[in-house]
Amino acid sequence: MKKISYFLISLFTAFGFTACTDGLDNIEYSSDSGITASAPVVSEKTGFSLTVTSSASGDVNNVVKKGFCYSLNVQNPTIKDNVLDADENFSVTISGLKSNTPYYVRAYIYGNSRYIYSETITATTADVSLEEQLENYVAPDYDDNYTSIATWDMRRQWNLANVHDPSVFKAEDGYYYMYQTDASYGNAHEGHGHFHCRRSKDLVEWEYLGATMLDTPEWVKTKLNEYRSEMGLEPIETPAYGYWAPVVRKVRDGLYRMYYSIVVDNYIKTGAANTESNFDNSWTERAFIGLMETSDPASNVWEDKGMVVCSSSDKEMNGWGRTGLSDWNAYFYFNAIDPTYVITESGEHWMIYGSWHSGFAAVQINPETGKTQTELSKPWDIFNNGSTYGKLVAKRGDSRNRWQGSEGPDVIYNPQTGYYYMFIAYGQLAVAYNTRVVRSKNPDGPYVDMKGKQATSGEDMYPAVTAPYKFSGSYGWVGISHCGIFDDGNGNWFYTSQGRFPANVGGNEYSNSIMMGHVRSIRWTEDGWPIVMPERYGAVPQLAISPSELVGNWELIQFKPTRDNSTNDSNATQYASKVITLGEDGKVTSEAWGNDVAWSFDAENNVISIGTNKIYIQREVDWEASPRKTTIVGGGYEGDGSITNWMKKVQ
């Protein structure tokens, strides 16, 4: 429920966070200081380390210190990245690296009151066996509670901090690029542009790149006031904007498209800003979906292409009245936010969009222009002659209820299964946010869930692929949805979303606005349904799992709707874990499945069978352990998908 949630985030400006210049902007990178550093030379390498050497020349008597900067992602690393001081021979061994992986390395010298950098080299670690990789694996060590680095001047250290509604794709240059809604803890991003970007080579360490849009495109205000003029309303001179939920896709080599949402948060009748004191018995204004394109995402330079679609109504031009703030009978039928974009194998382009109002629409896109295939009609009374604003493909709730508690669709096509999958966010993001999935043979439906119910029926869809959860020894996560689904080009699929801390963690009354980007692996069932792994992706080497490793205690979390926790807004809580044991005798001890249920392991497919239930497993990071370490995790569905099982090996 974005408007309420983002309003809450805006309250946190009371933290006193102010925009300031990153310290990098004040570092002098000088080649005129009378001192130079030679490009590093790799003198020795292993699968997990690089020994590099440089030399200084010139006014070396004024050298205060020297060393090396290195990074997996940043092509010209500085002292704001990974840094090691050199020994007296201007040499250092960089350890804790990943095998067969290229790193950017350059030497630095501090002298004459400035930093001097050498040329950057690319150095690749040696290739080693999976056994050695797993034995030497180092888990990510960044703190999920990132409040100490949440401010703008610390953005170089954010990694996946301050991520919300992410969309990810893999580009031609081998990087994964991530884009997001304008949201951050304490509004640290404000005044620094919109739809911020970061990139990664390994999906674990991310480099912050900055905003893709510096100022609101002029067409938004122009188009808004054109419609208002036709409706007989006064123009809004200073609209209040929100910047939400982009989707970014590679269209082809040299062409990438971003569909973004800009919401106008002013009342329709008077044009006043959306506050309770300004309420004028009207709904707030329409949202717009626009398009930007780039040929090179590394440049972070995007060209705006204008409007694609806007919020549309079936209540005619002036049906925007509202009896009160508790009246949820929305004026708009299709709400033009939360776009997703999919290209079919036959070359058709489709955009699916919508949020909270009457459901999601699928509209065909012209591949050349990126705009709708059919010219849009006026955005009111849209069903008189067939809607150019799209076809209903999913909704939640009774058709008489226009406030339906679902948003954030993301649609992908998996050629391995032959289905289009729509992932849908349910509920408000403070706690209840959870993700459902439906599938279809066509991008515009009909989509059905695992039970065979159509997504347009209004019934809740199953299975749930994520939900608020808590393994033991942790605060757990809530608000885990509005996902982006992407692949690596080699048949491996991933789920990304934000995760939020629960309320009042560590005495912080604003902890529910700590939003960390999550990336998780997806396994696919033999029936072609996606299973999102219960722990975040850590690039753990996938050495074959032996049956003996499975014996012992596991934590089991079941997304199992009950009277006390149906993951609805009114009673949503985190699903907690219970301990179960896989015995050497092939029997399970568990409260969930009883004590005499047999278990077995299909090592070829990495599947544990527990009675009739299958758990699809892989190696992953135990993020709750201290220190973090590798473990085995898995997930699966019971029966028709009514229950989702997540498991993690703990002993």
Secondary structure, DSSP 8 states (H G I E B T S, - for coil): -HHHHHHHHHGGGGG-------GGGG--B-S-SSEEE---EEEEE-SS-EEEE--EEESGGGEEEEEEEEESS-SS--TTSEEEE--TTSEEEE-S--TT-EEEEEEEEEETTEEEE---EEEE-----HHHHHHT-------S--GGG-SGGGGGG-TTBT--S-EEEE-TTS-EEEE--S--GGGTTTTS-EEEEEEESSSSS-EEEEEEESS--HHHHHHHHHHHHHTT----SS--EEEEEEEEEEEETTEEEEEEEEEE-BBTTT--BS-GGG--SB-B--EEEEEEEES-GGGT--EEEEEEEE-EESS-TT--B-S-TT----SEEE---S-EEEE-TTS-EEEEE--SSS-EEEEEE-TTTSSBSS----SSSTTTT--TT-EEEE-BS-TT-S--SEEEEEEEEETTTTEEEEEEEES-TTTT-EEEEEEESSTT---B-TT--BGGGBS--S-EEE--EE-TTS--BB---S-EEEE-SSS-EEEEEEEE--TTGGG-TTGGG-EEEEEEEEEE-TTS-EEE-SS-----------GGGG-EEEEEEEE---SS--S-TTT---EE-EEEEE-TTSEEEETTTEEEEEEEEETTTTEEEETTEEEEEEEEEETTSSS-EEEEEEEEEETTTTEEEEEEE--
